[in-house]
């Protein structure tokens, strides 16, 4: 078999159209992120995994921030987003819309993300790059999942962790 990189956008779209994704509505809440490059990366992840929306809370930078534009490679124009400053208000709004809030965090009672039974309306809650998911935010979540780590490090970059879990949500059967 001869392999070569596909460069034409139409050919890439055909590959994407053939991918079997769960019919799930995924929203991702960015709780008080500080790095606009991470936010830009998250827009790319959201587009790649078919997330319906990003919810930016607290001090999380929002488009049209120039660093978000650079890192997102234009995905900030394709992925829906809204900014709700208060974490508690954002979570109440999402729950009222029928979402199950799932923190991605090393927490008491958290389960391995690969074994979690993902609801059809899932909101992944991803905490601040340094402090993680705040205790008052995690208490308002319906569940928590963690990513098992093989090395000595405790965590991954926040948008990398989001990508790992978001793709599991979309591909899990």
MARGUBA-107356 format. One line per field, with one value per residue (C-alpha): residue number from 1; residue in one letter; x, y, z. Coordinates in pm, whole numbers, padded with zeros to 5 digits. Layout:
REM residues N
num	c(NUM, ...) .
residu	c(A, ...) .
c1	c(X, ...) .
c2	c(Y, ...) .
c3	c(Z, ...) .
REM end
This chain:
REM residues 173
num	c(1, 2, 3, 4, 5, 6, 7, 8, 9, 10, 11, 12, 13, 14, 15, 16, 17, 18, 19, 20, 21, 22, 23, 24, 25, 26, 27, 28, 29, 30, 31, 32, 33, 34, 35, 36, 37, 38, 39, 40, 41, 42, 43, 44, 45, 46, 47, 48, 49, 50, 51, 52, 53, 54, 55, 56, 57, 58, 59, 60, 61, 62, 63, 64, 65, 66, 67, 68, 69, 70, 71, 72, 73, 74, 75, 76, 77, 78, 79, 80, 81, 82, 83, 84, 85, 86, 87, 88, 89, 90, 91, 92, 93, 94, 95, 96, 97, 98, 99, 100, 101, 102, 103, 104, 105, 106, 107, 108, 109, 110, 111, 112, 113, 114, 115, 116, 117, 118, 119, 120, 121, 122, 123, 124, 125, 126, 127, 128, 129, 130, 131, 132, 133, 134, 135, 136, 137, 138, 139, 140, 141, 142, 143, 144, 145, 146, 147, 148, 149, 150, 151, 152, 153, 154, 155, 156, 157, 158, 159, 160, 161, 162, 163, 164, 165, 166, 167, 168, 169, 170, 171, 172, 173) .
residu	c(X, X, X, X, X, X, X, X, X, X, X, X, X, X, X, X, X, X, X, X, X, X, X, X, X, X, X, X, X, X, X, X, X, X, X, X, X, X, X, X, X, X, X, X, X, X, X, X, X, X, X, X, X, X, X, X, X, X, X, X, X, X, X, X, X, X, X, X, X, X, X, X, X, X, X, X, X, X, X, X, X, X, X, X, X, X, X, X, X, X, X, X, X, X, X, X, X, X, X, X, X, X, X, X, X, X, X, X, X, X, X, X, X, X, X, X, X, X, X, X, X, X, X, X, X, X, X, X, X, X, X, X, X, X, X, X, X, X, X, X, X, X, X, X, X, X, X, X, X, X, X, X, X, X, X, X, X, X, X, X, X, X, X, X, X, X, X, X, X, X, X, X, X) .
c1	c(00000, 00125, 00049, 00059, -00067, -00404, -00380, -00709, -00982, -01255, -01073, -01024, -01396, -01485, -01273, -01447, -01792, -01712, -01622, -01884, -01947, -02204, -02510, -02414, -02430, -02099, -02033, -01704, -01681, -01348, -01342, -01124, -00849, -00567, -00373, -00520, -00305, -00480, -00815, -00717, -00607, -00940, -01127, -00929, -01011, -01379, -01399, -01209, -01431, -01759, -01832, -02140, -02009, -01747, -01858, -01596, -01619, -01435, -01124, -01102, -00988, -01241, -01223, -01118, -00806, -00510, -00340, -00663, -00688, -00331, -00365, -00718, -00631, -00973, -01173, -01286, -01504, -01655, -01720, -02007, -01909, -02056, -01911, -02078, -01858, -01983, -01909, -02221, -02443, -02285, -02339, -02699, -02768, -02619, -02809, -03132, -03053, -03036, -02660, -02482, -02176, -01866, -01546, -01218, -01019, -00833, -01097, -01251, -01510, -01375, -01372, -01146, -01276, -01268, -01526, -01769, -02118, -02143, -02492, -02634, -02597, -02254, -02070, -01703, -01583, -01213, -01046, -00785, -00438, -00285, -00563, -00772, -01147, -01238, -01394, -01724, -01741, -01666, -01933, -02188, -02083, -02279, -01966, -01589, -01351, -00973, -00710, -00480, -00118, 00172, 00453, 00537, 00353, 00017, -00149, -00144, -00185, -00551, -00649, -00460, -00655, -00975, -00892, -00833, -01161, -01369, -01273, -01361, -01704, -01763, -01630, -01747, -02019) .
c2	c(00000, 00343, 00618, 00988, 01298, 01432, 01804, 01887, 02014, 01824, 01494, 01569, 01647, 01310, 01137, 01339, 01260, 00888, 00911, 00761, 00996, 00954, 01174, 01371, 01740, 01836, 02173, 02263, 02511, 02690, 02794, 03099, 03012, 03265, 03176, 03295, 03041, 02761, 02916, 02927, 02565, 02479, 02630, 02396, 02098, 02194, 02213, 01886, 01683, 01845, 02025, 02243, 02532, 02670, 02855, 03101, 03199, 03428, 03589, 03351, 03555, 03572, 03645, 03873, 03845, 03834, 03536, 03334, 03416, 03300, 02969, 02883, 02906, 03056, 02803, 03081, 03192, 02844, 02723, 02881, 03036, 03252, 03430, 03405, 03576, 03402, 03029, 02960, 03139, 02949, 02615, 02695, 02800, 02480, 02261, 02443, 02360, 01990, 01938, 01700, 01880, 01660, 01801, 01682, 01679, 01459, 01457, 01237, 01016, 01080, 00784, 00692, 00888, 00571, 00398, 00686, 00652, 00981, 01140, 01268, 01628, 01657, 01965, 01909, 02148, 02230, 02433, 02702, 02604, 02633, 02589, 02330, 02314, 02530, 02350, 02540, 02457, 02086, 02065, 02189, 01927, 01604, 01390, 01402, 01207, 01181, 01077, 00803, 00915, 00673, 00917, 01118, 01429, 01505, 01664, 01758, 02094, 02185, 02190, 01864, 01701, 01843, 01692, 01346, 01344, 01519, 01264, 00982, 01142, 01165, 00819, 00608, 00361) .
c3	c(00000, -00092, 00159, 00091, 00270, 00160, 00093, -00080, 00153, -00034, 00015, 00384, 00418, 00261, 00525, 00798, 00656, 00679, 01050, 01279, 01571, 01845, 01814, 02123, 02196, 02353, 02514, 02680, 02966, 03011, 03376, 03429, 03181, 03167, 02852, 02520, 02334, 02525, 02436, 02069, 02087, 02245, 01950, 01723, 01944, 01959, 01582, 01533, 01768, 01663, 01989, 01965, 02171, 02407, 02719, 02847, 03213, 03451, 03312, 03014, 02712, 02428, 02056, 01893, 02111, 01867, 02033, 02012, 01642, 01578, 01762, 01655, 01283, 01215, 01416, 01652, 01360, 01308, 01661, 01855, 02186, 02456, 02753, 03092, 03348, 03663, 03691, 03896, 03644, 03353, 03525, 03619, 03260, 03118, 03365, 03275, 02910, 03005, 03014, 03250, 03386, 03398, 03547, 03397, 03718, 03963, 04233, 04497, 04329, 03977, 03738, 03448, 03147, 02934, 03152, 03201, 03049, 02857, 02850, 02522, 02641, 02802, 02920, 02997, 03267, 03240, 03510, 03523, 03400, 03747, 04001, 03816, 03866, 04164, 04461, 04434, 04062, 04108, 04379, 04124, 03868, 03824, 03787, 03743, 03523, 03518, 03264, 03398, 03386, 03336, 03414, 03722, 03601, 03762, 03463, 03095, 02925, 02970, 02604, 02543, 02827, 02681, 02341, 02484, 02676, 02406, 02143, 02383, 02435, 02062, 01969, 02265, 02170) .
REM end
